[in-house]
Amino acid sequence: MRHALAVSLLLLTALGLAACGGSGSGKGPAAAQCADGRDNDNDGLVDFPADPGCSSAEDTDETDQPPLAACSDNLDNDDDGLIDFPADPGCEFPADNDETDPVTPAACSDGEDNDADGKIDFPDDPGCDSAADDDETDPASQPACSDGEDNDADGKTDFPADPGCTSATDDDETDPAVLPACGDGVDNDADGKIDFPDDPGCDNAADNDE
C-alpha cells in the first residue's frame, strides 16, 4: 500500500512539473523569434520589421513563407523601375505586400533636398533609411558611409564610391569578402569600362551588376 502511494505521489509531482513548464527554474518565456535579435531562418535579416517572415514582433516563426511579400520578391510589382524595400517608395518594410507608390511621395523619394544638405533622397541622403522614409533630416552623428572618412582604409570613401557601402545610411564601410562586380577591378561586362563610376552599368560601387 505504501509503495503504491509513493508511486502515485511521484506521478503527481511529475505531472505538476510538466504543467508548470519544467523544473520550476523561474525563467520567463523566451522572446518570440521575431524579437530575439537573432537571424533564426538564416536569410540575412533579423526580426520584425526587417525579416519578411515576421508579421509582427510577437511572431514566433521567422521562416519566410512562399510566396514572398511584394516588397521582398525581387520583382518590380508596380512598374516604377524600383524593386522591393528599401529602394521602392511604396515599401515600408520587407514584409509589406504592396509596392504601390503613395500619391504624395515621401521626403526620401520626392526629388527634393528637404534638409538642404546637398544630398537628395534614398540612397544618397544619410537621413534616409529607405525610399519610403518621410524625414530626410541627417542624424547627429554621420554614419560611416557618409562621414567623409575612409573608415576601412581601402582608398575609397563613403557611398557611392566605397564597395562596402550599400547606402549613405550604412554604418559599416568594410568591404565584403567577395567584392561586388562594380568594385572588383574587373571589366565584368566586357564593355571596356571598369567599375563605378566609369562603367555606365554601375549605380554605385556596391552594385553587383555591371
C-alpha positions in Angstrom: 0.0 0.0 0.0 2.8 2.4 0.9 4.6 1.5 -2.3 1.6 2.3 -4.4 1.0 5.6 -2.6 4.7 6.6 -3.2 4.4 5.8 -6.9 1.2 7.9 -7.1 2.9 10.8 -5.4 5.8 10.6 -7.8 3.5 10.6 -10.8 1.5 13.6 -9.5 4.8 15.5 -8.9 6.0 14.8 -12.4 2.7 15.9 -13.9 2.7 19.0 -11.9 6.2 20.0 -13.1 5.3 19.3 -16.7 2.2 21.5 -16.3 4.5 24.3 -15.0 6.8 24.0 -17.9 9.7 22.0 -16.3 11.6 22.0 -13.1 10.4 25.5 -11.9 13.7 27.3 -12.8 11.9 30.6 -12.6 12.9 31.7 -16.1 10.3 33.7 -18.0 9.1 32.8 -21.5 11.6 33.0 -24.3 11.3 36.0 -26.6 9.5 35.4 -29.9 11.7 34.6 -32.8 10.8 37.9 -34.4 12.1 39.9 -31.5 15.0 37.9 -30.2 17.8 39.7 -32.0 18.7 36.5 -34.0 18.6 35.5 -37.6 16.6 32.4 -36.9 16.0 31.4 -40.5 19.5 32.4 -41.8 18.2 34.7 -44.5 20.4 37.6 -43.5 17.5 39.6 -42.0 16.7 39.8 -38.3 13.3 40.2 -36.5 10.3 42.5 -37.3 10.1 44.6 -39.3 13.2 43.7 -41.3 12.5 39.9 -41.8 9.8 39.2 -44.4 8.9 36.1 -42.4 7.7 38.2 -39.5 4.2 39.7 -39.4 4.9 41.4 -36.0 7.3 41.4 -33.2 5.2 38.8 -31.4 5.5 36.3 -34.4 7.2 33.1 -33.1 8.5 32.0 -36.5 10.9 34.0 -38.7 10.7 31.5 -41.6 10.0 33.2 -44.9 6.7 31.9 -46.2 6.3 31.5 -50.0 5.3 33.4 -51.9 7.4 36.3 -50.7 5.8 39.6 -50.0 5.7 42.1 -52.9 8.4 44.2 -51.2 11.0 41.3 -51.0 10.3 39.2 -54.1 12.9 40.8 -56.4 10.1 41.9 -58.8 9.0 45.4 -59.8 5.4 44.8 -58.9 4.2 48.4 -59.5 6.3 49.0 -62.7 8.0 52.2 -61.3 11.5 51.0 -62.1 12.3 50.4 -58.4 12.3 47.0 -56.7 11.5 46.0 -53.1 12.4 47.5 -49.8 14.4 49.7 -49.2 14.5 51.0 -52.8 10.8 51.2 -53.7 9.0 54.2 -52.1 5.9 52.0 -51.9 7.6 49.6 -49.5 7.7 50.5 -45.8 9.4 47.2 -44.7 10.3 43.9 -46.4 7.1 42.1 -45.4 5.0 44.9 -46.9 2.8 43.2 -49.6 2.1 46.3 -51.7 4.7 48.1 -53.7 2.3 50.8 -54.9 3.8 54.2 -54.5 1.9 56.7 -52.4 0.1 59.6 -54.1 2.3 62.1 -52.3 6.0 60.9 -52.4 7.8 60.6 -49.1 10.6 63.1 -48.4 13.2 60.4 -49.3 11.8 59.8 -52.8 10.4 63.2 -53.9 13.4 64.5 -55.8 13.9 67.4 -53.3 16.7 68.2 -51.0 14.4 68.6 -48.0 17.1 69.1 -45.4 19.4 71.3 -47.5 22.4 69.1 -47.0 23.3 68.9 -50.7 22.1 65.3 -51.0 18.7 64.1 -52.3 16.6 61.1 -51.4 17.5 57.5 -50.7 20.1 56.1 -51.1 22.2 59.3 -51.3 20.9 61.2 -48.3 22.2 59.9 -45.0 19.0 60.9 -43.3 17.0 58.4 -45.4 16.7 54.8 -44.2 14.6 53.8 -47.2 12.7 55.4 -50.1 9.6 55.4 -48.0 11.2 57.4 -45.2 9.4 60.7 -44.8 12.2 62.5 -43.0 15.5 63.4 -44.7 17.0 65.0 -41.6 20.6 63.8 -41.1 21.4 62.0 -37.9 23.5 64.0 -35.3 26.4 61.5 -35.9 27.1 60.7 -39.5 27.2 57.0 -40.4 30.5 55.6 -41.7 29.3 55.7 -45.3 28.7 59.4 -45.3 31.2 60.9 -42.8 33.9 61.9 -45.3 36.3 59.3 -43.8 38.0 56.2 -45.4 37.0 54.1 -42.4 38.2 50.8 -43.8 41.4 52.2 -45.3 40.7 50.8 -48.8 41.4 54.1 -50.6 37.7 54.7 -51.2 35.4 56.9 -49.1 31.7 56.7 -48.4 28.7 55.9 -50.6 28.6 55.6 -53.6 32.4 55.2 -54.0 33.1 52.5 -51.4 32.1 48.9 -52.3 31.4 48.3 -48.6 28.6 50.9 -48.6 25.1 50.0 -49.7 23.7 53.4 -49.0 24.6 56.7 -47.3 23.0 55.4 -44.1 25.2 52.3 -44.0 27.3 52.5 -40.8 29.9 50.0 -41.9 32.4 50.7 -44.8 34.0 47.3 -44.5 34.3 45.7 -47.9 32.7 42.2 -48.4 34.9 39.2 -48.7 33.8 38.9 -52.3 33.8 42.3 -53.9 30.7 43.3 -56.0 31.0 43.5 -59.8 31.1 47.3 -59.7 34.0 47.4 -57.2 36.2 44.4 -58.1 38.6 45.9 -60.6 37.3 43.6 -63.4 35.6 44.5 -66.6 32.7 42.0 -66.0 30.6 43.0 -69.0 33.5 43.4 -71.4 32.5 47.0 -72.4 36.0 48.4 -71.9 34.9 50.2 -68.7 35.6 49.0 -65.2 33.6 49.5 -62.0 31.8 52.6 -60.6 31.9 55.4 -61.6 33.4 54.6 -65.0 31.0 51.7 -66.1 27.6 53.1 -67.0 26.0 49.8 -65.8 27.1 50.6 -62.2 24.9 52.7 -59.9 27.4 52.6 -57.1 30.5 50.6 -56.1 28.3 48.1 -54.2 26.3 47.3 -57.3 26.8 43.7 -58.2 25.8 44.0 -61.9 28.0 45.9 -64.4 
